[in-house]
Amino acid sequence: MKNFEEKLDRLEEISRKIKSPEITLEEALSCFEEGIKLAKGMEKEIDKIEGKIQMLMNQPSIDESVEPELDLFSGADEITGSAGAPKAGTRQ
């Protein structure tokens, strides 16, 4: 079966068939086995999709118009990377 929707359609078909009063016990058991396999496979697909969604939702958005809150390197000397000696009376 190609996609999730087709699998869901097949699972619904199996469910209707099992509910039919004309079905034999052997046919019902066979349908039930197929349905369980389909459901487990679909559950794995849903878990994968949920994992991808969680990853996408947790990724930080890249918004270049937002300036960083901390400017740790303003005033730093390009050669030494230092902002120079501390002012008198301050601790660094």
N, C-alpha and C positions, 0 to 999 in steps of 0.2 A: 504494500500500500504506500502511496506516494506521500501524502501529507496528513497532518493532524486532523483536518476536517473530514477527510475520507475515513480515517480510523474512527472518528466519533460517529459518523453516519453508520458504519458497520457495527459499532457497539450498540447503537440504538436499534438497529435491525435485529441483532441477536437478542436484545432485551424483549422486543415484541414477539420474536419467535418462541422464546422460552415461556412467555405468558400465555401462549396459544394452548387451548385445551386439547388440540389434536396431536401435539408433539409427544413422541415416545420418551421414555426415561433415558434411553441411550442417546437420542438426539439432543435432549436437554443437557445431558452431561457433556456431550461434545461441544455444544454451543457455550456452555458455561466455561469450559476450559479455554476456548478461543477468546471469550470475553475477558477472562482473567489475564491472559497474555497481552491482549490489546490494552487493557487498563493499566497494567504495569509499565508497558512501553510508553504509553501516553503520560503517565506520571513522571517517568524519567525525562521526557521531553519538556514537560512543564517545569521540572526542577532546573533543567539547564537554562530555560528561558528566564526563570526567576533569578538565577544566578547572574545572568548577563544584565538584567534590569538593575539588580543591586549594584553591580560594578559601575554601570552608567550613572546611577543616581548618586553614588559616593565619590565620583570623580570631581575634583575641583573644577569649577568653570574657569575658563581662561578669558578674562575680560581685560583687554589691554588698556581700557580707558580708566581703570582703577589704579591709583598710585599705591605703592606699598606703604603700610602704616609706619614702619620703622625705616629710617634712613641712616643705617649704621655707618656708611662710608662718606658722608658729606664732609667736606673739608679735609679729606685724606690726601696726603702727598702721593702723587702717582708713582714715584720711585720707591719710597719706603713703605707706603701703605699706612703710614701713621699720620695722625692729626696733629702731631707735634707734642711738645712738652705740656704737661698740665699747668693750668694757671695757679698762681700762688694761693695757698689756702684751700685747694680742692684735692680730693682723693680720686684716683682712678684705678 
